[in-house]
Amino acid sequence: MDTAIKNNERLVFQVINDLLFIPQSVDREDLEQIGKIALWKAMESYDESCGYKMSTVCYKAIYTDIVGYLRKSRAKKRQEVIVGEGLTDDFMEDLFGSMLIEEIRKLLTDDDFNMFLDKTIGDLTFDQLATKYGLTKMQVRYRFNKAKALLRKNITWEDNNT
């Protein structure tokens, strides 16, 4: 079992690297630890008769646990959100860093930038965004995915852990 976990440990790093935004306040080592525990649990409970490859089941388990942790840590930060006004400057700087925010602003239109923040930080659903911006759900989903792809293409992340 230990050998199998070591051999599949790269899935943890893949999940972490696939995440678009990780707040600066979150320690990458914490995410790695959460991912390794999720990997261990997934491998222990894996059943070949489920019809999925072990790597698929493990990836999903790791992703779910890490995103759950990030949501919980973000919920603690929500105390800094000004009701009706959006997000405070301190929260935004902590989450993205002012340079990253400016880089994102340059790449996206104002509506797409606001929509992207409403979705990623404000946790609005596509239905809620469609109502807010006067678009269809499909249009919102398309614009959100297009913005995400544009950011992935144009913003490079330095990995200091390798």
Secondary structure, DSSP 4 states (H G I P E B T S, - for coil): -HHHHHHHTHHHHHHHHH-S---TTS-HHHHHHHHHHHHHHHHHH--GGGSS-HHHHHHHHHHHHHHHHHHHHHHHHGGGPBTTTB--HHHHHHHT-HHHHHHHHHHS-HHHHHHHHHHHTS---HHHHHHHHT--HHHHHHHHHHHHHHHHHH-----TT-
